[in-house]
Amino acid sequence: MKANKNYQNLQDSYLFATIGQKVKAYSEANSDKKIIRMGIGDVTLPLAPAVVAAMQKAVAEMGEPETFRGYGDYYGCDFLRTAISDYYKKKDAKISHEEVFVSDGAKCDVSNILDIFATGSVALVPDPVYPVYVDTNIMAGNKIIYAPGNEENNFLPMPDEGVKCDIIYICSPNNPTGAVYNKEQLQKWVNYAIAQDAIILYDSAYEAFITDDLPTTIFQIEGAEKCAIEIGSLSKTAGFTGTRCGYAIIPSTLERDGMNLHKMWCRRQATKYNALPYIIQRGAEAAFLPEGLAQNKKNIEYYMQNAKLLSATLDELGIWYSGGKNAPYVWLKCPDGLKSWDFFDMLIEKANVVGTPGAGFGSQGEGFFRLSAFGSKENTTEAMERVKKFLK
């Protein structure tokens, strides 16, 4: 038996596992301290009532012979695929329900989609970036090149015509920086991908947080159907971090290297995936219907009020940041030229607040720090008062 030696090229620990270990150690040594966690982007508000009601009804259906369901469709139930397709049509993105593939989360799709690309593909990844993009390509034996984001380009790197690649990762609104591409910028990426004969993997996990006149899907950009796969999630937009539901949109006509990527994904899912539970899919459907959308919008507004508190605090302290608007993250420049992990240690020690060191997202993240707006209003307010006291 031969092991996959690509794993030797990974860092020893996943970023958030490392943070968890450090926080646990501090908590055990300081049990009298109240630690406010603003690191991992996990939601705190409960599922929308319409979602809960739909799931409860589905549970009851599973308890009756007439409505019991066994194995589901590998690609997702038609009712959910149609609900997602209708949601995109409201955005003027013409997506058929057959082009929607339901899964148990965007993290899984971002990883698994590499099955349809050749080993040794060249992946163009923004830096800083969600670590899963990098780690899964390392596991797959792909070559990774970076598009550097920085303070000068507002952490929105643009294509370099001289750089050749096969796969392009775009996350907008971005995790971790909260930066959002406008239509003109995304059009340049689409044009670049078409010219390169590459595929854009577009992560739209935070699209529902956009309130300004900015694209909320890559399929609002001309030509995207020729070069893009979009991966969406209900984790942050509908509170499904523990419930799990995501989806991939692959245009039926999308082809590369003489093969149809839509058909390849159909074949992959039929072989390796056994469908999201019916109960969860009914809850997800409710999240895309008018009542569920309205209820989830209120939850998103709640989190964005927290983001405003974060932004206001940093404005008061004169600290540079991106995000906080159209995104649930604030990406701040560490004060006094501190390195990311040094600021992490100081923040937990002096203010008992946990964030995420920017260095964990890539080399361009060194000297920056991410705070999440997914906590309670009370904790967010208290955390910002502590930060002000610590940094003033």
C-alpha positions in Angstrom: 0.0 0.0 0.0 1.3 3.5 -1.0 0.2 6.5 1.1 -0.7 9.8 -0.5 2.6 11.6 0.1 0.9 15.0 -0.7 -0.3 15.0 2.9 3.3 15.6 3.9 3.1 19.0 2.3 0.2 20.1 4.5 0.7 22.2 7.7 0.4 20.0 10.8 -2.9 21.4 11.9 -5.9 23.1 10.4 -6.0 26.8 11.3 -9.2 26.7 13.4 -8.0 23.5 15.2 -4.9 25.4 16.3 -7.0 28.3 17.5 -9.2 25.9 19.4 -6.2 24.3 21.1 -4.8 27.7 22.2 -8.1 28.9 23.5 -8.7 25.7 25.4 -5.3 26.0 27.0 -5.9 29.6 28.0 -9.4 28.8 29.4 -8.1 26.0 31.5 -5.4 28.2 33.0 -7.8 31.2 33.5 -11.2 29.6 34.4 -12.4 32.8 36.0 -12.2 34.8 32.7 -15.1 35.2 30.4 -13.7 34.7 26.9 -15.6 36.2 24.0 -15.1 34.2 20.7 -15.0 36.2 17.5 -12.8 33.9 15.6 -14.5 31.0 13.8 -17.4 32.2 11.6 -20.1 30.1 13.3 -23.6 31.5 13.5 -25.4 31.9 16.9 -29.0 32.7 16.0 -31.4 29.7 15.8 -32.9 28.4 12.5 -35.8 30.4 11.1 -39.3 29.4 12.2 -40.3 28.5 8.7 -37.3 26.2 8.3 -38.0 24.5 11.6 -41.7 24.0 10.7 -40.8 22.5 7.4 -38.3 20.1 9.0 -40.9 19.1 11.7 -43.4 18.3 9.0 -40.8 16.3 7.1 -40.0 14.3 10.2 -43.7 13.5 10.6 -43.8 12.4 7.0 -41.0 10.0 7.6 -43.0 8.4 10.4 -45.9 7.4 8.1 -45.9 4.5 5.6 -47.6 6.7 2.9 -45.0 9.5 3.0 -41.9 7.7 4.1 -38.9 8.1 1.9 -35.7 6.0 1.5 -32.7 6.8 -0.7 -32.9 10.2 -2.2 -31.8 11.6 -5.6 -28.0 11.9 -5.8 -28.3 15.4 -7.2 -31.0 16.7 -4.7 -34.7 16.6 -4.6 -36.4 18.4 -7.5 -38.4 20.7 -5.1 -35.1 22.1 -3.6 -33.3 22.3 -6.9 -36.2 24.2 -8.3 -36.3 26.5 -5.2 -32.6 27.4 -5.7 -33.1 27.9 -9.4 -36.0 30.2 -8.8 -33.9 32.1 -6.3 -31.2 32.7 -9.0 -33.8 33.7 -11.5 -34.7 36.6 -9.2 -31.1 37.7 -9.6 -31.5 37.7 -13.4 -29.3 34.6 -13.5 -30.8 31.9 -15.8 -30.1 28.7 -14.0 -32.2 25.6 -14.6 -32.9 23.2 -11.8 -31.0 20.5 -13.6 -27.9 22.6 -13.2 -28.2 22.7 -9.4 -26.6 19.9 -7.3 -27.5 19.8 -3.6 -24.8 18.7 -1.1 -24.0 18.7 2.6 -22.1 22.0 2.4 -19.9 24.3 0.4 -16.7 23.1 2.1 -17.4 19.6 0.8 -18.1 20.8 -2.7 -15.1 23.1 -2.8 -13.0 20.0 -1.9 -14.8 17.3 -4.0 -15.1 19.4 -7.2 -11.4 18.7 -7.7 -12.4 15.1 -8.7 -13.3 16.3 -12.1 -10.0 18.1 -12.7 -6.8 16.4 -13.8 -4.2 15.7 -11.2 -1.4 18.3 -11.5 -3.7 21.1 -12.5 -2.6 24.6 -11.8 -4.8 26.4 -9.3 -4.8 30.2 -9.0 -5.7 31.0 -5.4 -6.1 34.5 -3.8 -3.9 35.2 -0.8 -5.1 35.6 1.9 -7.7 32.9 1.4 -10.0 30.3 3.1 -7.5 27.5 3.9 -9.6 24.7 2.4 -8.8 26.0 -1.1 -5.1 25.5 -0.5 -5.2 22.3 1.5 -7.4 20.4 -0.9 -5.3 21.2 -3.9 -2.2 20.1 -2.0 -4.0 16.8 -1.2 -4.8 16.4 -4.8 -1.3 17.0 -6.0 -2.0 20.2 -7.8 0.3 23.1 -8.3 -0.8 26.3 -6.5 0.0 29.8 -7.6 -1.2 32.9 -5.8 -2.9 36.2 -6.6 -1.8 38.5 -3.9 -4.3 40.7 -2.1 -3.0 43.5 0.0 -3.9 46.9 1.5 -3.0 48.7 -1.8 -5.5 46.7 -3.9 -8.1 46.5 -1.0 -7.5 42.8 -0.9 -9.2 42.4 -4.3 -6.5 40.9 -6.6 -7.0 41.2 -10.3 -5.9 38.8 -13.1 -2.4 38.9 -14.5 -2.6 38.1 -18.2 0.9 36.6 -18.1 -0.1 34.0 -15.5 -1.4 30.6 -16.8 -3.7 28.4 -14.8 -6.5 25.8 -15.0 -8.6 26.6 -12.0 -9.4 30.1 -10.5 -10.7 30.5 -7.0 -12.9 33.6 -6.3 -14.7 34.2 -3.0 -16.9 37.3 -3.0 -17.7 38.5 -0.4 -14.3 37.3 0.6 -13.4 35.1 3.6 -11.4 36.3 5.4 -11.1 40.0 4.2 -14.8 40.9 3.7 -13.8 42.5 0.4 -16.4 42.3 -2.5 -15.8 42.5 -6.2 -17.9 44.8 -8.4 -19.3 43.9 -11.8 -16.5 45.4 -13.8 -13.8 43.5 -11.8 -15.6 40.2 -12.1 -16.0 40.8 -15.8 -12.3 41.0 -16.1 -11.9 37.7 -14.3 -14.5 36.0 -16.5 -12.7 37.3 -19.6 -9.4 36.1 -18.3 -10.8 32.6 -17.6 -12.2 32.3 -21.1 -8.9 33.4 -22.6 -7.0 30.9 -20.4 -9.6 28.1 -21.1 -9.7 27.9 -17.3 -12.6 27.3 -14.9 -13.6 29.7 -12.1 -14.7 28.1 -8.9 -16.8 30.9 -7.4 -17.6 30.6 -3.7 -20.8 32.6 -3.0 -21.2 31.5 0.7 -21.7 35.1 1.9 -23.7 36.5 -1.1 -26.8 37.2 1.1 -24.9 39.8 3.1 -24.5 42.1 0.1 -26.7 45.1 0.3 -25.0 47.5 -2.1 -25.4 47.3 -5.9 -22.8 44.5 -6.3 -23.0 41.1 -8.0 -24.3 38.3 -5.8 -23.6 35.5 -8.2 -21.0 35.0 -10.9 -23.8 34.2 -13.3 -24.8 37.9 -13.4 -21.6 38.4 -15.4 -21.6 38.0 -19.2 -19.9 34.9 -20.4 -19.8 33.2 -16.9 -21.8 30.2 -18.2 -18.8 29.4 -20.4 -16.2 29.3 -17.6 -17.7 29.2 -14.1 -19.0 26.8 -11.4 -20.6 28.4 -8.4 -20.7 26.9 -5.0 -23.2 28.2 -2.5 -24.1 27.5 1.1 -26.9 27.9 3.6 -24.5 27.8 6.5 -24.2 31.6 7.1 -27.3 32.7 5.1 -29.8 30.5 6.8 -27.9 29.3 9.9 -27.2 25.8 8.6 -23.7 25.4 10.0 -24.8 22.5 12.1 -27.7 21.4 9.9 -25.6 21.3 6.7 -26.7 22.1 3.2 -24.9 23.6 0.2 -25.1 23.4 -3.6 -23.0 23.6 -6.7 -24.2 25.1 -10.0 -22.6 23.7 -13.1 -23.9 24.9 -16.5 -25.1 22.0 -18.6 -23.0 23.2 -21.6 -19.8 23.7 -19.7 -17.0 21.8 -21.4 -13.2 21.5 -21.2 -10.7 19.1 -22.8 -13.5 17.5 -24.9 -15.5 16.6 -21.8 -18.8 17.9 -20.4 -18.2 19.0 -16.7 -21.9 18.9 -15.9 -22.1 15.2 -16.9 -18.8 14.4 -15.1 -20.2 15.8 -11.9 -23.4 13.8 -12.3 -21.3 10.7 -12.7 -19.1 11.6 -9.7 -22.1 12.3 -7.4 -23.9 9.1 -8.4 -20.8 7.1 -7.5 -19.5 8.9 -4.4 -22.5 10.7 -2.8 -25.7 9.4 -1.3 -27.9 12.5 -1.2 -28.7 15.0 1.6 -31.4 13.8 4.0 -35.0 14.5 2.9 -35.7 16.3 6.2 -32.8 18.7 5.7 -33.8 19.4 2.1 -37.3 20.3 3.1 -35.9 22.8 5.6 -33.5 24.2 2.9 -36.4 24.6 0.5 -38.3 26.7 3.2 -35.2 28.9 3.5 -35.6 29.8 -0.2 -39.3 30.5 0.0 -40.6 34.0 0.7 -41.3 33.5 4.5 -38.0 31.8 5.1 -36.1 34.4 3.1 -37.7 37.2 5.1 -36.9 35.6 8.4 -33.3 34.9 7.4 -32.9 38.4 6.2 -33.7 39.6 9.7 -31.0 37.3 11.1 -28.5 38.7 8.6 -29.4 42.2 9.5 -28.8 41.3 13.2 -25.2 40.1 12.3 -24.6 43.2 10.2 -25.5 45.4 13.1 -22.7 43.6 14.9 -20.4 44.3 12.0 -21.2 48.0 12.3 -20.2 47.9 15.9 -16.9 46.4 14.9 -16.4 49.0 12.2 -17.3 51.9 14.5 -14.8 50.7 17.1 -12.0 50.5 14.5 -12.9 53.9 13.1 -12.7 55.3 16.6 -9.3 53.7 17.2 -8.0 54.8 13.7 -7.2 51.3 12.6 -7.3 50.3 8.9 -9.8 47.6 7.9 -11.8 46.1 5.1 -15.2 44.4 5.3 -17.8 45.2 7.9 -20.1 46.2 5.0 -21.6 43.7 2.6 -19.8 41.0 4.6 -19.9 39.6 8.2 -16.2 39.8 8.7 -13.9 42.7 9.6 -10.3 42.4 8.4 -8.1 44.8 10.4 -4.5 45.8 10.3 -2.7 44.8 13.5 -1.8 47.9 15.5 1.8 48.9 16.1 3.1 46.6 13.3 2.3 43.5 15.4 2.4 40.1 13.7 -0.9 38.3 13.5 -0.3 35.5 16.1 1.3 38.1 18.5 -1.8 40.2 18.3 -3.9 37.0 18.9 -2.0 36.3 22.1 -2.2 39.9 23.3 -5.9 40.1 22.5 -6.9 37.0 24.4 -4.5 37.9 27.3 -5.5 41.6 27.7 -9.1 41.6 26.5 -10.1 38.0 26.7 -11.3 38.2 23.1 -10.6 35.6 20.5 -10.1 36.4 16.8 -8.4 34.8 13.8 -4.7 35.6 12.9 -4.4 36.7 9.3 -1.2 34.7 8.8 -3.4 31.6 9.0 -5.0 32.6 5.7 -1.7 33.0 3.8 1.5 35.0 3.6 -0.3 38.2 2.6 -2.4 37.9 5.8 0.6 38.4 8.1 0.1 41.6 10.1 -3.7 41.4 9.7 -6.5 39.9 11.8 -10.1 38.8 11.3 -13.1 39.4 13.6 -16.4 37.7 13.1 -19.8 39.4 13.5 -21.7 36.2 14.2 -21.8 36.5 18.0 -24.6 38.0 20.1 -25.1 41.8 20.2 -24.3 41.7 23.9 -21.1 39.9 23.5 -20.0 42.0 20.5 -20.7 45.2 22.4 -18.8 44.0 25.4 -15.9 42.7 23.3 -15.5 46.1 21.6 -15.5 47.9 24.9 -12.7 45.6 26.0 -10.8 46.2 22.8 -11.1 50.0 23.1 -9.9 49.8 26.7 -7.0 47.6 25.7 -5.9 49.6 22.6 -6.5 53.2 23.7 
